[in-house]
């Protein structure tokens, strides 16, 4: 059976394409498996989105502007940074530049996960790229390594779209309720918890543990670096620590 070239490239007999031509119920099951596996993380994404919506109101953005940013950017950390800069009257070039710098980590995610989607066409890969987030990346990569028979694009799409829907709804609710949410609710505390939930299961050996700890420590120390470069410095440092640990271990 030949697969549409607009969606898939290469040899259609590849093992990863097999589920895509299988029984439709199995394909639907792959999508729902992605939704299921990412569901625990949605408990942290919802308050994160609320915080983004509330911050947008505090910065003077309206509903249309806040939702438009959520739809176009769809990246929590860079959205919060951009909203803060907008509220302080920063030039648009600084706002855009800061958001781009914070999101540079997504380039690493993209390079890492790209081989799993290499047999798919450009239009499909472009659509999948839109929903690439920390959570979708971590959940999908873990599943791909443990279950190679999974329909990768369907599983990833299920996880990514579930995150997208919750993020958009949470942003709208945050804008509508505005500053009416008490600080005592501690919504901002949910943000680091989400990332910790993603990080801990990946620390399976000495190099990855060293990379996680090293990157985290450097990120905290470099938190005051201009242009929000602390995150990038931490990420690069973590990679370096992990590589050095692996080299010396050999």
C-alpha positions in Angstrom: 0.0 0.0 0.0 1.5 3.4 -1.0 1.3 6.2 1.5 0.5 9.8 0.3 3.8 11.5 -0.6 2.5 14.8 0.8 2.6 13.2 4.3 5.2 10.6 4.1 8.6 10.3 2.3 10.8 7.4 1.8 10.1 3.7 2.0 6.6 3.0 3.1 7.6 -0.4 4.3 9.5 1.2 7.2 8.5 -0.3 10.5 7.4 3.0 11.9 4.9 3.5 9.1 3.3 0.1 9.7 0.8 1.3 12.3 -0.3 4.1 10.0 -1.7 1.6 7.5 -3.1 -0.7 10.1 -6.6 -1.0 11.5 -8.1 2.5 12.2 -9.0 1.6 15.7 -5.3 0.9 16.4 -4.4 4.3 15.0 -6.9 6.0 17.2 -5.5 4.1 20.1 -2.1 5.6 19.4 -3.6 9.1 19.5 -5.4 8.4 22.8 -2.2 6.8 24.2 -0.5 10.1 23.7 -3.3 12.0 25.4 -3.3 9.4 28.3 0.4 9.6 28.9 0.5 13.4 29.0 -2.6 13.8 31.1 -0.7 13.8 34.5 1.3 16.8 33.3 -1.9 18.7 32.3 -2.5 19.2 36.1 0.5 21.5 36.1 0.0 23.0 32.7 -3.5 24.3 33.6 -2.3 26.7 36.4 0.8 27.6 34.3 -1.6 28.8 31.5 -3.7 30.6 34.1 -0.6 32.5 35.3 0.1 33.5 31.6 -3.4 34.8 31.2 -3.4 36.7 34.4 0.0 38.2 33.6 -1.3 39.3 30.2 -4.1 41.2 31.9 -1.6 42.8 34.4 0.5 43.9 31.4 -2.5 45.6 29.8 -3.3 43.1 27.1 -6.9 42.4 26.1 -8.5 39.0 25.5 -7.8 39.0 21.7 -4.2 40.0 22.2 -3.5 37.5 25.0 -5.1 34.6 23.1 -3.4 35.7 19.9 0.0 35.5 21.6 -0.9 32.1 23.0 -1.9 30.8 19.6 1.2 32.1 17.8 3.9 31.6 20.4 2.6 28.6 22.3 5.5 28.6 24.7 5.0 29.3 28.4 8.3 30.5 29.5 8.9 32.9 26.6 5.3 34.1 26.8 5.7 35.1 30.4 9.0 36.8 29.7 7.5 38.6 26.7 4.4 39.7 28.6 6.6 41.1 31.4 8.7 43.1 28.9 5.6 44.4 27.2 4.2 45.5 30.6 7.4 47.4 31.3 7.3 49.1 27.9 10.3 47.4 26.4 10.9 47.9 22.6 9.3 45.2 20.4 12.8 44.1 19.2 13.8 43.3 22.8 10.5 41.4 23.4 10.9 39.3 20.3 14.6 38.7 20.8 14.1 37.6 24.4 11.4 35.2 23.4 13.6 33.7 20.6 16.6 33.3 23.0 14.4 31.5 25.6 13.1 29.2 23.0 16.5 28.2 21.6 16.2 25.0 23.6 13.5 23.9 21.3 16.1 23.8 18.5 17.8 21.1 20.5 14.5 19.2 21.1 13.8 19.4 17.4 17.2 18.0 16.4 16.8 15.2 18.9 13.4 14.1 17.9 13.7 14.7 14.1 15.1 11.3 13.3 11.9 9.7 14.6 9.9 11.7 12.0 12.4 11.5 9.1 10.1 9.3 7.0 7.2 11.8 7.1 6.6 14.6 4.6 7.4 18.2 5.2 3.8 19.4 5.7 3.2 16.8 8.4 6.5 17.6 10.1 5.7 21.3 10.0 2.4 20.7 11.7 4.1 18.5 14.4 6.7 21.2 14.9 4.0 23.7 15.9 3.0 21.6 19.0 6.6 20.8 20.1 6.9 21.6 23.8 9.0 20.4 26.7 6.3 18.1 27.8 5.4 16.7 24.4 9.0 16.1 23.6 9.8 14.3 26.8 6.7 12.1 26.8 7.1 11.2 23.1 10.8 10.4 23.2 10.3 8.1 26.2 7.5 6.3 24.4 9.4 6.0 21.1 12.4 4.4 22.9 10.3 1.9 24.8 7.6 1.1 22.2 9.1 1.2 18.6 5.9 -0.2 17.1 3.9 2.9 18.1 2.6 5.2 15.3 4.9 8.0 16.2 3.2 10.9 14.6 -0.2 10.0 15.9 1.1 9.4 19.5 3.0 12.7 19.4 0.0 14.5 18.0 -2.2 13.2 20.7 0.2 14.4 23.4 0.9 17.8 21.7 -2.7 18.7 20.9 -3.8 17.8 24.4 -1.3 20.2 25.8 -2.3 22.8 23.2 -6.0 22.7 24.1 -5.4 22.9 27.9 -2.9 25.8 27.4 -5.4 27.8 25.2 -8.3 27.2 27.6 -6.2 28.0 30.6 -5.0 31.3 29.0 -8.5 32.4 28.2 -9.7 31.6 31.8 -6.7 33.5 33.2 -7.5 36.6 31.1 -11.2 36.4 32.1 -10.7 36.0 35.8 -7.7 38.4 35.7 -6.2 39.3 39.1 -9.2 37.7 40.9 -7.1 34.6 41.7 -5.6 35.0 45.1 -1.8 34.7 45.5 -2.4 32.2 48.3 -3.4 29.7 45.7 0.3 29.4 44.7 -0.4 28.8 41.0 3.2 29.8 40.0 4.5 27.0 42.2 3.0 24.5 39.7 5.4 25.7 36.9 8.6 24.3 38.3 6.8 21.1 39.4 5.8 20.4 35.8 9.5 20.5 34.7 10.6 18.5 37.7 8.1 15.8 36.8 9.6 15.7 33.3 13.2 15.7 34.6 13.3 13.1 37.3 12.3 10.0 35.2 15.1 10.8 32.7 17.8 10.6 35.3 18.6 6.9 34.6 22.4 6.9 34.7 25.4 8.9 35.9 25.8 11.2 32.8 22.2 12.2 32.6 22.0 12.8 36.4 25.2 14.9 36.2 23.8 16.8 33.3 20.5 17.5 35.1 22.1 18.6 38.3 24.8 20.6 36.6 22.4 22.4 34.3 20.0 23.1 37.1 22.7 24.6 39.4 24.2 26.7 36.6 20.7 28.0 35.6 20.0 29.1 39.2 23.4 30.8 39.5 22.9 32.5 36.1 19.3 33.6 36.7 20.4 37.2 36.7 22.2 37.1 33.3 20.9 39.8 31.0 18.4 39.0 28.2 17.2 35.9 30.1 20.3 34.0 28.8 20.5 32.1 32.1 18.4 29.3 30.8 20.5 28.8 27.7 23.7 29.0 29.7 22.3 26.3 32.0 21.2 24.1 29.1 24.6 24.3 27.4 26.4 23.7 30.8 24.3 20.7 31.5 25.1 19.1 28.1 28.8 19.8 28.7 28.7 18.2 32.2 26.9 15.2 30.9 29.4 14.7 28.0 32.4 15.1 30.3 30.9 12.6 32.8 30.4 10.1 30.1 33.9 10.5 28.6 35.6 10.2 32.0 33.5 7.2 32.9 34.9 5.4 29.9 
